[in-house]
Amino acid sequence: MSEKLVSDLVKYDDIQFAVQAKDSVHGPIPLHWHSYYEVELFVSGGATHIANGKIYEFSPGYVSVMKPTDFHSYNPKGETFGVRKFILMPEKTSARIRALLDRLPCALDVGDRFAHFGKMFDELIKSCGNRSESGCLLSQNLAERIIIELTMCEESAFVNEVVSDHTERLSRVLCYISERFTERLSLADAAREVSVNPDYLSRYFSKELGTTFSNYLKMKRLSYATSLLMTGDYSIEEIAGSSGFPSLTFFNRVFRARYGMSPAEYRRMMRQR
């Protein structure tokens, strides 16, 4: 993968609507993040799901709940895997539903309720084809019902991270980055943390995640910076420093490369929505 930052990888029809839903079949999906909430029900195939530095093995009946600026990727066991999914735009979603989503784990197994949730996702996908006022209200109500029912799942439905000799080192590195990305951090620092050679870690990182260490670190910092732009009144310089960027100039350059606008322009745009 190139150094281009990957975000909002899966495109939806029109983000002016609060809810979007679709059936999707995917091959490998590189590490990326979204500016919206995304809920996916695994319906076919199998895949390794890396979410916020934790590693899971997904199969039909598993549900992924990704919040804005969460990071995740999929590596299918075969050629493809299938999901039913929907997104919610944060600025068009009630605080009550956002709070429920924020409490959900990023991975659940709905078990013997798989068919039940499959029908609800299918109904939601069909309702999203009707963009009348009543159709949009129905879509929003169906999405909220799915979220509410997911929050009612027992804790036994929460999926534990897969820990093996193969995944343990990668998980440690990703967790280390998540804890330290706002500080001065280098590949050599991460290599020392897991007691390996930096060149080895660089190759291993790129193979497992499909991106470089430096690009992953930029994504973490940039996603954190966008959340500060949307939620706080900090100066652009304060946000750059708090997010771990070495200089305001570098922050502005990386931000413009990703969004096609300056951080200040992005803030104004988001506050006008």
C-alpha distance (Angstrom), angle and dihedral (degrees) to the residues before:
residue distance angle dihedral
M1 . . .
S2 3.79 . .
E3 3.76 124.5 .
K4 3.81 90.7 -97.4
L5 3.81 110.1 121.7
V6 3.79 112.6 -115.2
S7 3.80 118.7 -139.2
D8 3.82 137.0 150.4
L9 3.81 87.4 12.9
V10 3.80 95.3 171.3
K11 3.79 110.1 63.8
Y12 3.79 122.0 -145.4
D13 3.78 129.4 -157.9
D14 3.78 101.1 -105.9
I15 3.78 126.2 -11.9
Q16 3.81 91.2 -158.6
F17 3.82 85.0 88.6
A18 3.80 119.9 80.6
V19 3.82 92.6 -133.8
Q20 3.81 131.2 37.4
A21 3.82 123.8 177.3
K22 3.79 137.3 178.0
D23 3.79 148.2 154.5
S24 3.81 112.0 -109.3
V25 3.79 137.8 -175.2
H26 3.80 115.3 -160.4
G27 3.73 143.0 -174.4
P28 3.82 118.6 -159.7
I29 3.82 113.1 -24.9
P30 3.81 114.8 -157.9
L31 3.77 123.7 -135.8
H32 3.81 110.4 -70.1
W33 3.78 143.9 141.6
H34 3.80 137.1 -139.3
S35 3.77 136.4 -137.5
Y36 3.82 89.1 -139.0
Y37 3.81 140.5 51.4
E38 3.81 113.7 -88.6
V39 3.82 125.6 -167.5
E40 3.81 118.0 -171.7
L41 3.81 130.3 -173.6
F42 3.79 112.7 -156.7
V43 3.84 107.8 -133.9
S44 3.81 106.5 166.0
G45 3.79 141.6 15.7
G46 3.77 126.2 8.0
A47 3.79 135.4 -92.0
T48 3.76 144.7 173.9
H49 3.79 107.6 -113.2
I50 3.80 118.8 -158.6
A51 3.82 110.7 -165.5
N52 3.79 123.3 174.1
G53 3.78 91.9 -23.2
K54 3.81 95.1 -48.7
I55 3.79 122.3 112.3
Y56 3.83 125.0 -139.6
E57 3.79 135.8 175.1
F58 3.82 108.5 -134.3
S59 3.82 129.3 -160.5
P60 3.85 133.4 160.6
G61 3.80 110.6 -49.3
Y62 3.79 95.2 36.1
V63 3.80 119.6 119.7
S64 3.80 127.2 -154.3
V65 3.82 119.2 -156.0
M66 3.80 112.6 -168.5
K67 3.79 121.9 -175.4
P68 3.82 125.2 -156.0
T69 3.84 110.1 -68.0
D70 3.83 93.4 11.3
F71 3.82 111.7 137.5
H72 3.77 124.1 -132.9
S73 3.80 145.0 153.9
Y74 3.81 138.3 -175.6
N75 3.78 129.8 -140.9
P76 3.84 109.5 -173.7
K77 3.80 121.6 -137.5
G78 3.82 89.8 -138.9
E79 3.78 129.2 15.4
T80 3.82 96.9 -65.6
F81 3.79 145.1 2.4
G82 3.79 130.6 -155.6
V83 3.79 131.5 -132.7
R84 3.78 139.9 173.4
K85 3.76 108.9 -142.7
F86 3.75 145.9 171.8
I87 3.78 135.9 -170.1
L88 3.79 132.5 -149.3
M89 3.78 122.3 -154.9
P90 3.85 106.7 -131.2
E91 3.79 95.5 -141.6
K92 3.83 90.3 53.3
T93 3.80 96.8 44.2
S94 3.80 123.8 88.3
A95 3.79 119.7 -107.6
R96 3.82 88.3 -120.0
I97 3.81 93.4 59.0
R98 3.81 92.9 41.3
A99 3.80 88.8 54.7
L100 3.81 90.8 52.4
L101 3.80 91.6 49.0
D102 3.79 92.3 48.5
R103 3.82 90.1 54.7
L104 3.80 94.4 52.5
P105 3.82 119.4 96.6
C106 3.79 116.8 -118.1
A107 3.83 92.3 -114.8
L108 3.82 130.9 41.1
D109 3.80 135.6 165.1
V110 3.82 110.9 -145.2
G111 3.82 90.7 -167.7
D112 3.80 115.0 -175.6
R113 3.83 89.6 8.5
F114 3.81 90.5 67.6
A115 3.83 93.6 105.7
H116 3.81 90.8 47.2
F117 3.80 93.4 52.5
G118 3.81 90.4 42.0
K119 3.81 90.0 59.0
M120 3.81 91.8 48.2
F121 3.82 92.2 50.1
D122 3.82 89.8 47.3
E123 3.80 91.3 51.0
L124 3.81 90.2 48.8
I125 3.81 92.5 50.5
K126 3.82 90.4 51.8
S127 3.80 93.2 46.7
C128 3.81 91.2 52.7
G129 3.81 87.7 64.3
N130 3.81 88.1 69.2
R131 3.79 108.4 72.6
S132 3.80 96.3 179.3
E133 3.79 117.2 118.8
S134 3.79 91.5 -99.5
G135 3.82 91.3 45.8
C136 3.80 91.7 53.2
L137 3.81 91.3 48.5
L138 3.80 90.6 50.0
S139 3.81 91.2 49.4
Q140 3.78 91.7 51.0
N141 3.80 92.1 47.9
L142 3.82 92.1 49.5
A143 3.82 92.3 48.7
E144 3.80 90.9 49.3
R145 3.81 90.8 49.1
I146 3.82 90.6 54.1
I147 3.80 90.8 49.9
I148 3.80 92.8 48.1
E149 3.81 91.7 49.4
L150 3.81 91.0 48.7
T151 3.80 89.9 54.2
M152 3.81 88.2 53.4
C153 3.81 92.5 58.1
E154 3.79 113.2 114.1
E155 3.77 118.8 -106.5
S156 3.80 88.4 -107.4
A157 3.82 86.2 72.9
F158 3.82 91.1 63.4
V159 3.79 107.7 104.4
N160 3.79 119.1 -130.4
E161 3.78 121.7 -136.2
V162 3.79 116.5 -99.9
V163 3.80 109.4 -114.7
S164 3.80 118.2 -169.2
D165 3.77 138.0 139.3
H166 3.79 87.5 -92.5
T167 3.81 97.4 50.3
E168 3.80 103.7 30.0
R169 3.80 96.0 79.5
L170 3.81 94.4 46.2
S171 3.80 90.7 47.8
R172 3.81 91.1 51.4
V173 3.81 91.2 51.2
L174 3.81 93.9 48.7
C175 3.79 92.5 47.2
Y176 3.81 89.8 48.4
I177 3.82 90.3 53.1
S178 3.82 91.5 47.3
E179 3.81 89.6 54.2
R180 3.83 96.2 44.0
F181 3.82 108.4 28.7
T182 3.82 92.9 108.3
E183 3.81 89.5 58.8
R184 3.79 132.7 66.9
L185 3.79 101.5 -73.1
S186 3.79 133.4 172.1
L187 3.77 138.7 -178.3
A188 3.80 87.8 -108.3
D189 3.83 90.2 56.1
A190 3.80 91.4 52.8
A191 3.81 92.0 45.3
R192 3.79 91.1 53.6
E193 3.81 89.5 50.9
V194 3.82 91.4 60.9
S195 3.83 96.1 30.6
V196 3.81 98.9 -117.6
N197 3.80 137.0 121.7
P198 3.85 113.1 -87.5
D199 3.82 92.4 -127.6
Y200 3.79 90.5 52.6
L201 3.80 91.5 48.2
S202 3.81 90.9 49.3
R203 3.82 92.1 54.0
Y204 3.79 92.7 42.3
F205 3.82 92.4 48.7
S206 3.81 93.5 50.6
K207 3.81 92.6 46.6
E208 3.80 95.3 50.0
L209 3.82 99.6 39.1
G210 3.79 103.3 25.0
T211 3.78 92.7 -127.1
T212 3.78 138.0 77.2
F213 3.79 127.2 -95.8
S214 3.81 91.3 -114.4
N215 3.80 93.2 49.3
Y216 3.80 92.1 49.3
L217 3.79 90.0 50.2
K218 3.83 90.7 50.5
M219 3.80 90.3 50.5
K220 3.79 91.9 52.5
R221 3.78 92.1 49.3
L222 3.77 94.4 44.0
S223 3.80 94.7 49.2
Y224 3.81 90.1 50.4
A225 3.80 90.7 48.5
T226 3.82 92.6 52.5
S227 3.81 90.4 52.4
L228 3.82 89.6 52.9
L229 3.81 90.7 48.8
M230 3.79 91.0 53.3
T231 3.79 99.0 42.6
G232 3.79 108.6 31.3
D233 3.80 144.2 47.9
Y234 3.80 95.9 -130.2
S235 3.78 119.2 139.1
I236 3.80 117.5 -103.9
E237 3.79 89.6 -112.0
E238 3.83 91.5 52.4
I239 3.80 90.6 50.0
A240 3.81 92.4 49.8
G241 3.81 91.6 51.9
S242 3.81 95.2 42.2
S243 3.81 90.8 51.2
G244 3.79 93.8 54.2
F245 3.80 100.4 -106.0
P246 3.82 111.3 148.5
S247 3.81 93.6 -136.4
L248 3.79 142.1 6.5
T249 3.81 90.0 -118.9
F250 3.80 92.6 55.9
F251 3.81 91.7 45.8
N252 3.79 91.9 52.1
R253 3.82 91.6 48.4
V254 3.82 94.4 49.3
F255 3.79 92.1 43.9
R256 3.81 93.5 50.6
A257 3.81 90.9 47.4
R258 3.81 89.6 55.7
Y259 3.81 102.2 38.2
G260 3.80 104.6 21.9
M261 3.79 90.9 -124.6
S262 3.78 140.8 68.6
P263 3.83 122.2 -89.9
A264 3.81 89.6 -108.6
E265 3.81 91.7 52.5
Y266 3.80 90.2 48.1
R267 3.80 91.3 52.0
R268 3.81 92.0 50.5
M269 3.81 91.4 48.2
M270 3.82 94.0 50.5
R271 3.81 93.1 47.4
Q272 3.82 91.7 51.7
R273 3.83 92.4 58.1
